[in-house]
């Protein structure tokens, strides 16, 4: 009887081994794992936004009780006059308002700042004394088409704009002209300013130059600004805050920042702004020309944590690439579940960074979180590869990655350049290491 040559059926275990050893399938599984790890990464980023929103709400709560960011505008002299209207029957007089800005305005503000806490959250508040001196120059009414009889000299008033009236701590004795004046809450006419105080002033048509001196103690938070209403405005601020941020329509012409505080000086001409020295009615808006200083908190851990979390995908991919290359070079086998645990360790880094930075600051939190993550993954890789050299190499690679990320965060202006160069260098290293992994070319 003839023997039948029947090949044996492939073992079920050998097929499973081939499936496990397939490089293409392994890469596909790692790619799917990278996508799945975006779920916890997005949860961490939402947590960062939630904590940042909580910090913002606490700051707003403290500001609502102490005082919001303040903008001072004025003083502005307002003179009412009667404008005759001629309807079909009879003649009705309508009251309009002439607004006059100072010829010279000198503002000096001495601001003391402090930090207020609500739990672990903090907000910057300030209390300062602001003095405004200068003079008004009355325009010639005839050039405006007005006769002295139309002007209601006795009903004139000076207005001083303050954005948050709750911050007024004390109004020092004020003077307009030669007589002291008493501040009243609110502004009779809101054609120029919407909130503030006013001072009744009795004028006469013979007055040409009207000097003034106003001073108040003001509470606020975050920042203080001034509107340059003078034909020549000179504003000087000094404070004990060491990290000011100058913003608004104009930057200071002179400034000094030191370990005990800062001093800043602005000089603004009426030619630098987009409204004249006097006008009738609500023709112009002046608040957009405000400038001043913001009490900047330099250690904004939430913004830095958010910037760090944007690189989460890059870190996961590069770490997985390092493990995959080590797996190919050593013929070791790393299970997908082990890749998943390594990815979770990389994601937990951002959670550690956020929670620790709320207590120690960003730099210290970054160092602690990075060292803990590097040690965890390095020690875990030692049990995976069972060799002494590879865990140390992976630890060195992770150290370089985290140091590189910290450099990107510290050099925001050069982040694009450093990122592009770094990615190119990483790609070059990977290509060099994998250049001989494929099958050899057949000889010619």
C-alpha positions as CSV (number, residue, x, y, z in Angstrom):
1,X,0.0,0.0,0.0
2,X,1.4,3.4,-1.0
3,X,2.1,5.8,1.8
4,X,0.2,9.1,1.6
5,X,2.5,12.2,2.0
6,X,0.2,14.4,4.0
7,X,1.7,17.6,5.5
8,X,0.9,18.1,9.2
9,X,-1.7,20.8,10.0
10,X,-0.2,24.0,11.4
11,X,-0.3,24.1,15.1
12,X,-2.8,26.5,16.6
13,X,-0.1,27.8,19.0
14,X,2.4,28.5,16.2
15,X,-0.2,30.7,14.5
16,X,-0.8,32.5,17.7
17,X,3.0,33.1,18.0
18,X,3.2,34.4,14.5
19,X,0.3,36.8,15.2
20,X,2.2,38.0,18.3
21,X,5.5,38.4,16.5
22,X,4.0,40.2,13.5
23,X,5.6,43.6,13.4
24,X,2.8,45.2,11.3
25,X,0.1,44.0,13.7
26,X,2.1,45.1,16.7
27,X,2.5,48.6,15.2
28,X,-1.2,48.8,14.4
29,X,-2.0,47.8,18.0
30,X,0.3,50.4,19.4
31,X,-1.2,53.1,17.1
32,X,-4.7,52.2,18.4
33,X,-3.4,52.3,21.9
34,X,-2.0,55.8,21.3
35,X,-5.5,56.9,20.2
36,X,-7.1,55.3,23.2
37,X,-4.7,57.1,25.5
38,X,-6.1,60.4,24.2
39,X,-9.2,59.8,26.4
40,X,-7.4,60.1,29.7
41,X,-5.2,62.9,28.3
42,X,-8.3,64.9,27.4
43,X,-9.7,64.3,30.8
44,X,-6.5,65.7,32.4
45,X,-6.8,68.8,30.1
46,X,-10.4,69.3,31.1
47,X,-9.2,69.1,34.8
48,X,-6.7,71.8,34.1
49,X,-9.4,74.0,32.6
50,X,-11.7,73.3,35.6
51,X,-9.1,74.3,38.1
52,X,-8.2,77.4,36.1
53,X,-11.8,78.3,36.1
54,X,-12.1,77.8,39.8
55,X,-9.0,80.0,40.3
56,X,-10.6,82.7,38.1
57,X,-13.9,82.5,40.0
58,X,-12.1,82.9,43.3
59,X,-10.3,85.9,42.0
60,X,-13.5,87.5,40.8
61,X,-15.1,86.8,44.2
62,X,-12.3,88.5,46.0
63,X,-12.4,91.4,43.6
64,X,-16.1,91.8,44.0
65,X,-15.6,92.4,47.7
66,X,-12.4,94.5,47.6
67,X,-12.6,96.2,44.2
68,X,-12.3,95.3,40.5
69,X,-9.6,96.5,38.1
70,X,-9.8,100.3,38.2
71,X,-9.7,102.8,35.3
72,X,-9.6,106.5,36.2
73,X,-10.8,109.1,33.7
74,X,-10.9,112.8,34.4
75,X,-11.4,115.3,35.6
76,X,-13.7,116.7,32.9
77,X,-15.4,120.1,33.2
78,X,-19.0,120.1,31.9
79,X,-20.8,123.3,31.2
80,X,-24.6,123.2,30.3
81,X,-26.1,125.7,27.9
82,X,-29.5,126.3,26.3
83,X,-29.8,125.7,22.6
84,X,-32.9,127.3,21.0
85,X,-35.1,125.0,18.8
86,X,-37.7,126.4,16.4
87,X,-40.6,124.1,15.9
88,X,-43.6,125.2,13.9
89,X,-45.3,126.9,16.8
90,X,-43.4,128.7,19.5
91,X,-39.8,128.4,20.6
92,X,-38.5,125.7,23.0
93,X,-35.1,125.8,24.6
94,X,-33.2,122.5,24.9
95,X,-30.3,122.0,27.3
96,X,-27.0,120.6,25.9
97,X,-23.6,120.1,27.5
98,X,-20.1,121.3,26.6
99,X,-17.4,118.9,27.8
100,X,-13.9,120.5,28.4
101,X,-10.8,118.5,29.0
102,X,-7.8,119.7,31.1
103,X,-5.1,121.7,29.5
104,X,-2.5,120.1,31.8
105,X,-3.0,116.9,33.8
106,X,-0.5,115.4,36.2
107,X,-1.4,112.1,37.9
108,X,0.7,110.5,40.6
109,X,-0.3,107.1,42.1
110,X,1.3,105.3,45.0
111,X,0.1,101.7,45.0
112,X,0.6,99.1,47.7
113,X,-0.2,95.5,46.6
114,X,-0.8,92.3,48.5
115,X,-1.9,88.7,47.9
116,X,-5.2,87.5,49.2
117,X,-5.9,83.8,49.5
118,X,-9.0,81.6,49.4
119,X,-7.8,78.1,50.1
120,X,-4.9,77.4,47.7
121,X,-6.0,80.1,45.3
122,X,-4.6,83.6,45.3
123,X,-5.5,87.0,43.9
124,X,-3.6,90.3,43.7
125,X,-5.3,93.3,45.4
126,X,-4.1,96.9,45.8
127,X,-4.8,100.0,47.8
128,X,-3.4,103.3,46.5
129,X,-3.6,107.1,46.7
130,X,-4.0,108.8,43.4
131,X,-3.6,112.6,43.1
132,X,-4.6,114.5,40.0
133,X,-3.6,118.2,39.5
134,X,-3.8,120.5,36.5
135,X,-6.0,123.2,35.0
136,X,-8.8,123.8,32.6
137,X,-8.7,126.4,29.9
138,X,-12.1,127.8,29.0
139,X,-12.7,128.0,25.2
140,X,-14.2,131.1,23.6
141,X,-17.9,130.5,23.5
142,X,-18.3,132.7,20.4
143,X,-16.1,130.3,18.4
144,X,-18.6,127.6,19.3
145,X,-21.5,129.6,18.2
146,X,-22.7,130.3,21.7
147,X,-23.4,133.5,23.5
148,X,-22.6,134.0,27.2
149,X,-26.4,134.3,27.9
150,X,-27.0,130.7,26.7
151,X,-24.4,129.3,29.1
152,X,-25.7,128.2,32.6
153,X,-22.5,129.0,34.5
154,X,-23.9,128.3,37.9
155,X,-24.8,124.7,36.9
156,X,-21.4,123.6,35.7
157,X,-19.8,120.5,37.3
158,X,-16.6,118.5,37.2
159,X,-16.8,114.7,36.7
160,X,-14.2,112.1,37.6
161,X,-14.7,108.6,36.2
162,X,-14.1,105.5,38.4
163,X,-15.0,102.1,36.9
164,X,-15.8,100.4,40.3
165,X,-17.3,102.8,42.9
166,X,-17.0,100.1,45.6
167,X,-13.2,100.6,45.6
168,X,-13.4,104.2,46.8
169,X,-11.9,104.2,50.3
170,X,-11.5,107.9,50.9
171,X,-11.8,111.2,49.0
172,X,-9.3,113.7,50.2
173,X,-10.1,117.4,50.2
174,X,-10.6,118.6,46.6
175,X,-10.3,122.0,45.1
176,X,-11.5,123.4,41.7
177,X,-10.6,127.0,41.1
178,X,-9.9,128.7,44.4
179,X,-12.7,127.1,46.4
180,X,-12.9,123.6,48.0
181,X,-15.5,121.3,46.5
182,X,-17.5,118.4,47.8
183,X,-17.7,115.1,45.9
184,X,-21.2,113.7,45.1
185,X,-21.8,110.1,44.0
186,X,-22.7,109.6,40.4
187,X,-22.4,111.8,37.3
188,X,-25.3,114.0,36.3
189,X,-24.8,113.4,32.5
190,X,-23.5,110.1,31.2
191,X,-22.5,111.4,27.7
192,X,-18.8,110.8,28.4
193,X,-18.4,108.8,31.6
194,X,-20.8,106.1,32.9
195,X,-19.7,105.9,36.5
196,X,-17.8,108.0,39.0
197,X,-18.2,111.1,41.2
198,X,-19.0,114.8,40.4
199,X,-18.2,118.1,41.9
200,X,-20.5,121.1,41.5
201,X,-18.6,124.2,40.4
202,X,-20.0,127.8,40.1
203,X,-18.3,129.5,37.2
204,X,-18.5,132.9,35.6
205,X,-18.0,134.0,32.0
206,X,-14.9,136.0,33.0
207,X,-12.9,132.9,34.1
208,X,-10.2,131.7,31.7
209,X,-8.0,129.2,33.5
210,X,-9.4,127.0,36.3
211,X,-6.9,125.0,38.4
212,X,-7.9,121.8,40.1
213,X,-6.5,119.4,42.7
214,X,-8.2,116.0,43.4
215,X,-7.0,113.1,45.5
216,X,-8.5,109.8,46.6
217,X,-7.6,106.5,48.2
218,X,-8.7,103.6,46.0
219,X,-9.0,99.9,46.4
220,X,-8.9,97.5,43.4
221,X,-7.4,94.3,42.0
222,X,-5.4,93.1,39.1
223,X,-4.6,96.5,37.5
224,X,-4.9,100.3,37.5
225,X,-5.3,102.4,34.4
226,X,-5.7,106.1,33.6
227,X,-7.3,107.9,30.6
228,X,-5.0,110.7,29.2
229,X,-7.6,113.5,29.1
230,X,-5.1,116.3,29.4
231,X,-3.7,118.2,26.4
232,X,-0.4,117.1,28.1
233,X,-0.8,114.1,30.4
234,X,2.0,113.1,32.7
235,X,1.3,110.0,34.8
236,X,3.6,108.4,37.3
237,X,3.0,105.2,39.2
238,X,5.1,103.6,41.9
239,X,4.4,100.4,43.7
240,X,5.9,97.5,45.8
241,X,4.9,95.0,43.1
242,X,7.9,93.4,41.5
243,X,6.3,91.8,38.4
244,X,4.3,94.6,36.6
245,X,2.8,94.2,33.1
246,X,2.4,97.5,31.3
247,X,-0.6,97.5,29.0
248,X,-3.2,99.7,27.4
249,X,-3.0,102.2,24.6
250,X,0.5,103.6,25.6
251,X,3.6,102.1,27.1
252,X,5.7,104.1,29.7
253,X,8.4,106.3,28.5
254,X,10.5,105.6,31.6
255,X,10.3,102.6,33.9
256,X,12.4,101.0,36.7
257,X,11.8,97.5,38.0
258,X,13.7,96.2,41.0
259,X,13.4,93.8,43.9
260,X,11.5,96.3,46.0
261,X,9.0,97.3,43.3
262,X,8.6,99.5,40.2
263,X,8.3,103.1,39.0
264,X,6.8,104.0,35.7
265,X,6.3,107.3,33.9
266,X,4.0,108.1,30.9
267,X,3.9,111.3,28.8
268,X,1.0,111.5,26.4
269,X,0.0,114.5,24.2
270,X,-3.5,115.3,22.9
271,X,-2.1,114.6,19.4
272,X,-1.6,110.9,20.4
273,X,-5.3,110.3,21.0
274,X,-8.4,110.4,18.8
275,X,-10.6,113.0,20.5
276,X,-10.3,116.8,20.9
277,X,-10.0,119.0,24.0
278,X,-13.7,119.9,24.0
279,X,-16.9,118.9,22.3
280,X,-20.6,119.1,22.7
281,X,-22.8,116.0,23.5
282,X,-21.6,112.4,23.2
283,X,-19.5,112.6,20.0
284,X,-16.4,110.9,21.4
285,X,-15.5,107.9,23.4
286,X,-12.4,108.2,25.6
287,X,-12.0,105.0,27.5
288,X,-10.2,103.2,24.7
289,X,-7.1,105.4,25.2
290,X,-6.6,104.2,28.8
291,X,-3.2,102.9,29.8
292,X,-1.6,101.7,33.0
293,X,-0.2,98.7,34.8
294,X,-1.4,95.2,35.5
295,X,-0.2,93.4,38.7
296,X,0.9,90.3,36.8
297,X,1.3,87.0,38.6
298,X,4.3,85.4,37.0
299,X,3.7,81.8,38.3
300,X,0.6,80.9,36.3
301,X,0.8,77.2,36.7
302,X,-2.5,76.5,34.8
303,X,-1.3,78.1,31.6
304,X,2.0,76.3,31.8
305,X,0.3,73.0,32.6
306,X,-2.0,73.4,29.6
307,X,1.0,74.1,27.3
308,X,2.8,71.0,28.7
309,X,-0.3,68.8,28.2
310,X,-0.3,69.7,24.5
311,X,2.8,67.6,24.1
312,X,1.3,64.5,25.6
313,X,0.8,62.8,22.2
314,X,4.4,63.4,21.2
315,X,5.7,62.0,24.5
316,X,3.6,58.9,24.2
317,X,4.6,58.2,20.6
318,X,8.3,58.8,21.3
319,X,8.3,56.6,24.4
320,X,6.5,53.8,22.6
321,X,9.0,54.1,19.7
322,X,11.9,53.7,22.1
323,X,10.3,50.6,23.6
324,X,9.4,49.2,20.2
325,X,13.0,49.7,18.9
326,X,14.4,48.1,22.1
327,X,12.0,45.2,21.5
328,X,13.2,44.7,18.0
329,X,16.9,45.0,18.8
330,X,16.8,42.6,21.8
331,X,14.2,40.2,20.5
332,X,12.3,40.7,23.8
333,X,8.5,40.7,23.8
334,X,6.6,43.6,25.3
335,X,2.9,43.0,25.6
336,X,0.3,45.5,24.6
337,X,-1.0,45.7,28.1
338,X,2.5,46.7,29.2
339,X,2.5,49.5,26.6
340,X,-0.8,50.6,28.0
341,X,0.6,50.8,31.6
342,X,3.6,52.8,30.3
343,X,1.2,55.2,28.5
344,X,-0.9,55.7,31.6
345,X,2.3,56.5,33.6
346,X,3.0,59.2,31.0
347,X,-0.5,60.6,31.3
348,X,-0.4,60.6,35.1
349,X,2.6,62.9,34.9
350,X,0.3,65.8,33.8
351,X,-2.1,65.1,36.7
352,X,0.9,65.1,39.1
353,X,2.2,68.3,37.6
354,X,-1.1,70.1,38.0
355,X,-1.8,69.1,41.6
356,X,1.7,69.7,42.9
357,X,2.1,73.1,41.0
358,X,-0.9,74.5,43.0
359,X,1.2,74.2,46.1
360,X,4.9,74.4,45.1
361,X,4.9,76.3,41.9
362,X,5.4,75.1,38.4
363,X,9.2,74.6,38.3
364,X,9.3,72.5,41.5
365,X,6.2,70.5,40.5
366,X,7.7,69.8,37.0
367,X,11.0,68.4,38.6
368,X,9.2,66.2,41.0
369,X,6.7,64.8,38.5
370,X,9.3,64.2,35.8
371,X,11.7,62.4,38.2
372,X,8.9,60.2,39.5
373,X,7.7,59.3,36.0
374,X,11.2,58.6,34.8
375,X,12.0,56.3,37.8
376,X,8.6,54.5,37.5
377,X,9.0,53.7,33.7
378,X,12.7,52.9,34.0
379,X,12.2,50.4,36.9
380,X,9.2,48.9,35.1
381,X,11.3,48.4,31.9
382,X,13.9,46.6,33.9
383,X,11.4,43.8,34.6
384,X,10.2,43.8,31.0
385,X,13.6,43.5,29.3
386,X,15.5,41.8,32.1
387,X,18.7,43.6,31.2
388,X,20.7,46.2,33.0
389,X,21.6,48.4,30.1
390,X,18.2,49.0,28.4
391,X,16.4,50.4,31.5
392,X,19.3,52.9,32.0
393,X,19.1,53.9,28.3
394,X,15.4,54.4,28.5
395,X,15.8,56.5,31.7
396,X,18.4,58.7,29.9
397,X,16.1,59.1,26.9
398,X,13.1,60.1,29.1
399,X,15.3,62.5,31.0
400,X,16.4,64.1,27.7
401,X,12.7,64.3,26.6
402,X,11.5,66.0,29.8
403,X,14.4,68.4,29.8
404,X,13.7,69.2,26.2
405,X,10.0,69.9,27.0
406,X,11.0,72.1,29.9
407,X,13.3,74.1,27.6
408,X,10.4,74.6,25.2
409,X,8.2,75.9,28.0
410,X,10.9,78.3,29.2
411,X,11.6,79.7,25.8
412,X,8.2,80.4,24.4
413,X,9.5,82.8,21.7
414,X,11.7,80.0,20.2
415,X,9.3,77.1,20.8
416,X,8.5,76.7,17.1
417,X,12.2,76.6,16.2
418,X,13.3,74.3,19.0
419,X,10.3,72.0,18.3
420,X,11.1,71.6,14.6
421,X,14.8,71.1,15.2
422,X,14.1,68.6,18.0
423,X,11.7,66.5,15.9
424,X,14.1,66.4,13.0
425,X,16.9,65.2,15.3
426,X,14.6,62.5,16.8
427,X,13.6,61.3,13.3
428,X,17.2,61.2,12.3
429,X,18.2,59.0,15.3
430,X,15.2,56.6,14.7
431,X,16.2,56.3,11.0
432,X,19.8,55.6,11.9
433,X,18.9,52.9,14.5
434,X,16.4,51.1,12.2
435,X,18.5,51.3,9.0
436,X,19.5,47.6,9.2
437,X,16.3,46.1,10.6
438,X,14.9,45.1,7.2
439,X,16.0,42.0,5.1
440,X,19.3,42.4,3.3
441,X,19.2,43.2,-0.4
442,X,20.0,40.2,-2.7
443,X,23.4,40.2,-4.2
444,X,23.7,41.2,-7.8
